[in-house]
Protein backbone atom coordinates (compact mmCIF):
# COMPACT_ATOMS: atom_id res chain seq x y z
CA UNK A 1 0.00 0.00 0.00
CA UNK A 2 1.80 3.06 -1.18
CA UNK A 3 -0.95 5.57 -1.82
CA UNK A 4 -3.25 7.27 0.62
CA UNK A 5 -6.45 8.80 -0.69
CA UNK A 6 -7.94 11.80 1.01
CA UNK A 7 -10.72 14.09 -0.06
CA UNK A 8 -10.10 17.19 -2.12
CA UNK A 9 -8.47 20.00 -0.15
CA UNK A 10 -10.79 22.70 -1.50
CA UNK A 11 -13.96 21.08 -0.14
CA UNK A 12 -14.89 22.36 3.29
CA UNK A 13 -17.15 21.28 6.11
CA UNK A 14 -19.84 23.64 4.91
CA UNK A 15 -23.55 22.95 4.90
CA UNK A 16 -23.19 20.93 1.69
CA UNK A 17 -20.15 18.81 2.56
CA UNK A 18 -18.91 16.97 5.61
CA UNK A 19 -15.60 15.17 5.95
CA UNK A 20 -15.65 12.05 8.10
CA UNK A 21 -12.34 10.53 9.22
CA UNK A 22 -12.43 6.74 9.31
CA UNK A 23 -11.38 4.90 12.48
CA UNK A 24 -10.58 1.87 10.34
CA UNK A 25 -9.31 2.96 6.89
CA UNK A 26 -10.51 1.12 3.80
CA UNK A 27 -8.06 -0.50 1.43
CA UNK A 28 -8.80 -0.40 -2.28
CA UNK A 29 -5.95 -1.92 -4.25
CA UNK A 30 -2.86 0.12 -3.35
CA UNK A 31 -4.96 2.98 -2.03
CA UNK A 32 -5.72 3.57 1.64
CA UNK A 33 -8.88 5.61 2.25
CA UNK A 34 -8.58 7.39 5.59
CA UNK A 35 -11.46 9.86 5.29
CA UNK A 36 -14.61 10.22 3.25
CA UNK A 37 -16.30 13.38 2.15
CA UNK A 38 -20.10 13.31 2.06
CA UNK A 39 -22.10 15.68 -0.10
CA UNK A 40 -25.65 16.67 0.72
CA UNK A 41 -27.84 14.56 -1.60
CA UNK A 42 -30.48 15.98 -3.88
CA UNK A 43 -33.86 14.29 -4.21
CA UNK A 44 -32.92 12.31 -7.34
CA UNK A 45 -30.01 10.66 -5.55
CA UNK A 46 -32.43 9.20 -3.05
CA UNK A 47 -34.45 7.32 -5.68
CA UNK A 48 -35.34 3.81 -4.67
CA UNK A 49 -34.67 4.52 -0.99
CA UNK A 50 -37.21 5.12 1.74
CA UNK A 51 -36.50 8.33 3.65
CA UNK A 52 -37.67 6.53 6.77
CA UNK A 53 -35.08 3.77 6.19
CA UNK A 54 -32.37 6.34 5.56
CA UNK A 55 -33.31 8.30 8.68
CA UNK A 56 -33.20 5.05 10.67
CA UNK A 57 -29.70 4.38 9.29
CA UNK A 58 -30.81 1.20 7.55
CA UNK A 59 -27.68 -0.50 6.21
CA UNK A 60 -29.26 -1.38 2.85
CA UNK A 61 -30.42 2.22 2.37
CA UNK A 62 -26.95 3.52 3.23
CA UNK A 63 -25.38 1.03 0.80
CA UNK A 64 -27.54 2.53 -1.95
CA UNK A 65 -27.07 6.20 -1.11
CA UNK A 66 -23.44 6.49 0.04
CA UNK A 67 -21.98 5.54 -3.37
CA UNK A 68 -23.97 8.40 -4.88
CA UNK A 69 -22.76 11.10 -2.47
CA UNK A 70 -19.22 10.24 -1.32
CA UNK A 71 -15.76 11.28 -2.40
CA UNK A 72 -13.86 9.12 -2.96
CA UNK A 73 -16.84 7.24 -4.31
CA UNK A 74 -17.54 4.30 -2.04
CA UNK A 75 -18.90 1.22 -3.76
CA UNK A 76 -21.63 -0.88 -2.11
CA UNK A 77 -18.84 -3.40 -1.39
CA UNK A 78 -16.79 -0.66 0.34
CA UNK A 79 -19.80 0.28 2.46
CA UNK A 80 -20.27 -3.38 3.41
CA UNK A 81 -16.63 -3.54 4.55
CA UNK A 82 -16.83 -0.41 6.73
CA UNK A 83 -16.22 -0.67 10.45
CA UNK A 84 -19.54 -0.30 12.26
CA UNK A 85 -18.46 2.90 14.00
CA UNK A 86 -17.48 4.40 10.64
CA UNK A 87 -20.80 3.35 9.08
CA UNK A 88 -22.62 5.02 11.98
CA UNK A 89 -20.58 8.21 11.55
CA UNK A 90 -21.31 8.38 7.83
CA UNK A 91 -24.97 7.53 8.38
CA UNK A 92 -25.31 10.19 11.07
CA UNK A 93 -24.03 12.83 8.64
CA UNK A 94 -26.55 11.68 6.05
CA UNK A 95 -29.29 11.93 8.69
CA UNK A 96 -28.24 15.51 9.50
CA UNK A 97 -28.60 16.39 5.81
CA UNK A 98 -32.24 15.23 5.95
CA UNK A 99 -33.10 17.88 8.52
CA UNK A 100 -34.07 21.46 7.79
CA UNK A 101 -31.22 23.88 8.48
CA UNK A 102 -33.16 25.48 11.33
CA UNK A 103 -33.60 22.09 13.04
CA UNK A 104 -29.99 20.91 12.76
CA UNK A 105 -28.56 22.86 15.75
CA UNK A 106 -31.40 21.62 17.99
CA UNK A 107 -30.92 17.95 17.14
CA UNK A 108 -27.15 18.00 16.49
CA UNK A 109 -25.63 20.99 18.35
CA UNK A 110 -22.13 20.38 16.95
CA UNK A 111 -23.11 20.22 13.28
C-alpha positions as CSV (number, residue, x, y, z in Angstrom):
1,X,0.0,0.0,0.0
2,X,1.8,3.1,-1.2
3,X,-1.0,5.6,-1.8
4,X,-3.3,7.3,0.6
5,X,-6.5,8.8,-0.7
6,X,-7.9,11.8,1.0
7,X,-10.7,14.1,-0.1
8,X,-10.1,17.2,-2.1
9,X,-8.5,20.0,-0.1
10,X,-10.8,22.7,-1.5
11,X,-14.0,21.1,-0.1
12,X,-14.9,22.4,3.3
13,X,-17.2,21.3,6.1
14,X,-19.8,23.6,4.9
15,X,-23.6,22.9,4.9
16,X,-23.2,20.9,1.7
17,X,-20.2,18.8,2.6
18,X,-18.9,17.0,5.6
19,X,-15.6,15.2,5.9
20,X,-15.7,12.1,8.1
21,X,-12.3,10.5,9.2
22,X,-12.4,6.7,9.3
23,X,-11.4,4.9,12.5
24,X,-10.6,1.9,10.3
25,X,-9.3,3.0,6.9
26,X,-10.5,1.1,3.8
27,X,-8.1,-0.5,1.4
28,X,-8.8,-0.4,-2.3
29,X,-5.9,-1.9,-4.3
30,X,-2.9,0.1,-3.4
31,X,-5.0,3.0,-2.0
32,X,-5.7,3.6,1.6
33,X,-8.9,5.6,2.2
34,X,-8.6,7.4,5.6
35,X,-11.5,9.9,5.3
36,X,-14.6,10.2,3.3
37,X,-16.3,13.4,2.2
38,X,-20.1,13.3,2.1
39,X,-22.1,15.7,-0.1
40,X,-25.7,16.7,0.7
41,X,-27.8,14.6,-1.6
42,X,-30.5,16.0,-3.9
43,X,-33.9,14.3,-4.2
44,X,-32.9,12.3,-7.3
45,X,-30.0,10.7,-5.6
46,X,-32.4,9.2,-3.1
47,X,-34.4,7.3,-5.7
48,X,-35.3,3.8,-4.7
49,X,-34.7,4.5,-1.0
50,X,-37.2,5.1,1.7
51,X,-36.5,8.3,3.7
52,X,-37.7,6.5,6.8
53,X,-35.1,3.8,6.2
54,X,-32.4,6.3,5.6
55,X,-33.3,8.3,8.7
56,X,-33.2,5.1,10.7
57,X,-29.7,4.4,9.3
58,X,-30.8,1.2,7.6
59,X,-27.7,-0.5,6.2
60,X,-29.3,-1.4,2.8
61,X,-30.4,2.2,2.4
62,X,-26.9,3.5,3.2
63,X,-25.4,1.0,0.8
64,X,-27.5,2.5,-1.9
65,X,-27.1,6.2,-1.1
66,X,-23.4,6.5,0.0
67,X,-22.0,5.5,-3.4
68,X,-24.0,8.4,-4.9
69,X,-22.8,11.1,-2.5
70,X,-19.2,10.2,-1.3
71,X,-15.8,11.3,-2.4
72,X,-13.9,9.1,-3.0
73,X,-16.8,7.2,-4.3
74,X,-17.5,4.3,-2.0
75,X,-18.9,1.2,-3.8
76,X,-21.6,-0.9,-2.1
77,X,-18.8,-3.4,-1.4
78,X,-16.8,-0.7,0.3
79,X,-19.8,0.3,2.5
80,X,-20.3,-3.4,3.4
81,X,-16.6,-3.5,4.6
82,X,-16.8,-0.4,6.7
83,X,-16.2,-0.7,10.4
84,X,-19.5,-0.3,12.3
85,X,-18.5,2.9,14.0
86,X,-17.5,4.4,10.6
87,X,-20.8,3.4,9.1
88,X,-22.6,5.0,12.0
89,X,-20.6,8.2,11.5
90,X,-21.3,8.4,7.8
91,X,-25.0,7.5,8.4
92,X,-25.3,10.2,11.1
93,X,-24.0,12.8,8.6
94,X,-26.6,11.7,6.1
95,X,-29.3,11.9,8.7
96,X,-28.2,15.5,9.5
97,X,-28.6,16.4,5.8
98,X,-32.2,15.2,5.9
99,X,-33.1,17.9,8.5
100,X,-34.1,21.5,7.8
101,X,-31.2,23.9,8.5
102,X,-33.2,25.5,11.3
103,X,-33.6,22.1,13.0
104,X,-30.0,20.9,12.8
105,X,-28.6,22.9,15.8
106,X,-31.4,21.6,18.0
107,X,-30.9,18.0,17.1
108,X,-27.2,18.0,16.5
109,X,-25.6,21.0,18.4
110,X,-22.1,20.4,17.0
111,X,-23.1,20.2,13.3
